[in-house]
């Protein structure tokens, strides 16, 4: 397995785990704040996932704009974990996992609205 594949799979695993943790927190917060109704919890979950995905995409665009200034050093802890990928690539993979989580939340929301 190449270094790129290892880096990509680790970033994807990191994105999926962080998306699941954020989903759990958003759903639980929506359930508690929404009067213990599942529909309110799904609404908060869907909205929160879209907001987090949007913020992550803004960070990714910032790494693209300032590409020359955001290069990790060869001795940094970043290079110990990610041999090939840079900051923007890893944030992009995490953002895609949050977008997929928002799509799942939106699908559940639409199925409940029927």
Secondary structure in CASP SS format (residue, H / E / C, confidence):
PFRMAT SS
TARGET T0000
AUTHOR 0000-0000-0000
METHOD secondary structure of the structure
MODEL  1
X C 1.00
X C 1.00
X H 1.00
X H 1.00
X H 1.00
X H 1.00
X H 1.00
X H 1.00
X H 1.00
X H 1.00
X H 1.00
X H 1.00
X H 1.00
X H 1.00
X H 1.00
X H 1.00
X H 1.00
X H 1.00
X H 1.00
X H 1.00
X H 1.00
X H 1.00
X H 1.00
X H 1.00
X H 1.00
X H 1.00
X H 1.00
X H 1.00
X H 1.00
X H 1.00
X H 1.00
X H 1.00
X H 1.00
X C 1.00
X C 1.00
X C 1.00
X C 1.00
X H 1.00
X H 1.00
X H 1.00
X H 1.00
X H 1.00
X H 1.00
X H 1.00
X H 1.00
X H 1.00
X H 1.00
X H 1.00
X H 1.00
X H 1.00
X H 1.00
X H 1.00
X H 1.00
X H 1.00
X H 1.00
X H 1.00
X H 1.00
X H 1.00
X H 1.00
X H 1.00
X H 1.00
X H 1.00
X H 1.00
X H 1.00
X H 1.00
X C 1.00
X C 1.00
X C 1.00
X C 1.00
X C 1.00
X C 1.00
X C 1.00
X C 1.00
X C 1.00
X C 1.00
X C 1.00
X H 1.00
X H 1.00
X H 1.00
X H 1.00
X H 1.00
X C 1.00
X C 1.00
X C 1.00
X C 1.00
X C 1.00
X H 1.00
X H 1.00
X H 1.00
X H 1.00
X H 1.00
X H 1.00
X H 1.00
X H 1.00
X H 1.00
X H 1.00
X H 1.00
X H 1.00
X H 1.00
X H 1.00
X H 1.00
X H 1.00
X H 1.00
X H 1.00
X H 1.00
X H 1.00
X H 1.00
X H 1.00
X H 1.00
X H 1.00
X H 1.00
X H 1.00
X H 1.00
X C 1.00
END
